[in-house]
Amino acid sequence: MASPSGLQSGLSRQLFEIWCSNKKNACVIPGNVVEGTLAKTIINEPKEVTLMNGITASLNMQSVEMYFNSEKRLAEKTPEVGETVSGLLVKKTFTYQIMALDDLHVFSQLSTENISQRITIAYTGAFGVLEHRLKQILESVESLPDEESEGPAFRVHERLTVKYESEKHISLHWRSDPISDMVSDSVVALVLNISREIPKVVVESEEATKTEEENNKKAEKVIHSLLVSLFGDVKFGENGKLVISVDGNVAHLDKQSGNVESENEGLKERVRVAFQRIQNAVKPIPLSVS
């Protein structure tokens, strides 16, 4: 067994020089070999080789390739011109190799590991509001059943899990890779931004009674904070309307009817759609962590 596979030194090289002339022996070379090594030389089936002491020894051998599984490897098919090749670029001394991730431990001494990350963030807002804000920004946000997550939680892009831990904290869980790390960074940034903008939602006991007026005031605060995060300049106008200014364009939003008045049709449509989505998200859910 050649170890290292190049047969350049070590005990395997010493045993090769002792046994190479006897046709009853065999030499097993695991993995790839590079040019300029003894292993590469004997694969080409020479009649003789030069030993380390300078003496020439005769060889009577035949090289045989053995495969231990039927999986298709990256190098089994020569890529066509213009075809994309995907793999890991591995450098060793002055040679470069592109290999499949599954072949890394076969053709090198490297191995791969998965890193699971967890971070806890201070958050005192409503958990439902956080989920709603993420749905407005990211394409895939799905709620998880309580049996699976042991509490309120949702999954972002099937990569990141956001869990409700307590009235003051949430946690993020993901398996580290470049894309998942970027998703987690965006979620953390949004959570910190919400913590600064959205007023604290006080979780009252089940025995406490909440009047409709109190609930409406809390809902209006949440709606106003979300509109500020989307458009920036949002002020209270006459007759309970909201005045939204964006790049010199002004829109007047009637919170009761949802009607929007603006000379700029683009801004008018943006405000109308945003307010409708905020209403759909805020109204059905109670202003609590659940």
Secondary structure in CASP SS format (residue, H / E / C, confidence):
PFRMAT SS
TARGET T0000
AUTHOR 0000-0000-0000
METHOD secondary structure of the structure
MODEL  1
M C 1.00
A C 1.00
S C 1.00
P C 1.00
S C 1.00
G C 1.00
L C 1.00
Q C 1.00
S C 1.00
G C 1.00
L H 1.00
S H 1.00
R H 1.00
Q H 1.00
L H 1.00
F H 1.00
E H 1.00
I H 1.00
W H 1.00
C C 1.00
S C 1.00
N C 1.00
K C 1.00
K C 1.00
N C 1.00
A C 1.00
C C 1.00
V C 1.00
I C 1.00
P C 1.00
G C 1.00
N C 1.00
V C 1.00
V C 1.00
E C 1.00
G C 1.00
T C 1.00
L H 1.00
A H 1.00
K H 1.00
T H 1.00
I H 1.00
I H 1.00
N C 1.00
E C 1.00
P C 1.00
K C 1.00
E E 1.00
V E 1.00
T E 1.00
L C 1.00
M C 1.00
N C 1.00
G C 1.00
I C 1.00
T E 1.00
A E 1.00
S E 1.00
L C 1.00
N C 1.00
M C 1.00
Q C 1.00
S C 1.00
V C 1.00
E C 1.00
M C 1.00
Y C 1.00
F C 1.00
N C 1.00
S C 1.00
E C 1.00
K C 1.00
R C 1.00
L H 1.00
A H 1.00
E H 1.00
K C 1.00
T C 1.00
P C 1.00
E C 1.00
V C 1.00
G C 1.00
E C 1.00
T C 1.00
V C 1.00
S C 1.00
G C 1.00
L E 1.00
L E 1.00
V E 1.00
K E 1.00
K E 1.00
T C 1.00
F C 1.00
T E 1.00
Y E 1.00
Q E 1.00
I E 1.00
M E 1.00
A C 1.00
L H 1.00
D H 1.00
D H 1.00
L H 1.00
H H 1.00
V H 1.00
F H 1.00
S C 1.00
Q C 1.00
L C 1.00
S C 1.00
T C 1.00
E C 1.00
N C 1.00
I C 1.00
S E 1.00
Q E 1.00
R E 1.00
I E 1.00
T E 1.00
I E 1.00
A E 1.00
Y C 1.00
T C 1.00
G C 1.00
A C 1.00
F H 1.00
G H 1.00
V H 1.00
L H 1.00
E H 1.00
H H 1.00
R H 1.00
L H 1.00
K H 1.00
Q H 1.00
I H 1.00
L C 1.00
E C 1.00
S C 1.00
V E 1.00
E E 1.00
S E 1.00
L C 1.00
P C 1.00
D H 1.00
E H 1.00
E H 1.00
S H 1.00
E C 1.00
G C 1.00
P C 1.00
A E 1.00
F E 1.00
R E 1.00
V E 1.00
H C 1.00
E C 1.00
R C 1.00
L E 1.00
T E 1.00
V E 1.00
K E 1.00
Y E 1.00
E C 1.00
S C 1.00
E C 1.00
K C 1.00
H E 1.00
I E 1.00
S E 1.00
L E 1.00
H E 1.00
W E 1.00
R E 1.00
S C 1.00
D C 1.00
P H 1.00
I H 1.00
S H 1.00
D H 1.00
M H 1.00
V H 1.00
S H 1.00
D H 1.00
S H 1.00
V H 1.00
V H 1.00
A H 1.00
L H 1.00
V H 1.00
L H 1.00
N H 1.00
I H 1.00
S H 1.00
R H 1.00
E H 1.00
I C 1.00
P C 1.00
K C 1.00
V C 1.00
V C 1.00
V C 1.00
E C 1.00
S C 1.00
E C 1.00
E C 1.00
A C 1.00
T C 1.00
K C 1.00
T C 1.00
E H 1.00
E H 1.00
E H 1.00
N H 1.00
N H 1.00
K H 1.00
K H 1.00
A H 1.00
E H 1.00
K H 1.00
V H 1.00
I H 1.00
H H 1.00
S H 1.00
L H 1.00
L H 1.00
V H 1.00
S H 1.00
L H 1.00
F H 1.00
G C 1.00
D E 1.00
V E 1.00
K E 1.00
F E 1.00
G C 1.00
E H 1.00
N H 1.00
G H 1.00
K C 1.00
L E 1.00
V E 1.00
I E 1.00
S E 1.00
V E 1.00
D C 1.00
G C 1.00
N E 1.00
V E 1.00
A E 1.00
H E 1.00
L E 1.00
D C 1.00
K C 1.00
Q C 1.00
S C 1.00
G C 1.00
N C 1.00
V E 1.00
E E 1.00
S E 1.00
E C 1.00
N C 1.00
E H 1.00
G H 1.00
L H 1.00
K H 1.00
E H 1.00
R H 1.00
V H 1.00
R H 1.00
V H 1.00
A H 1.00
F H 1.00
Q H 1.00
R H 1.00
I H 1.00
Q H 1.00
N H 1.00
A H 1.00
V H 1.00
K C 1.00
P C 1.00
I C 1.00
P C 1.00
L C 1.00
S C 1.00
V C 1.00
S C 1.00
END
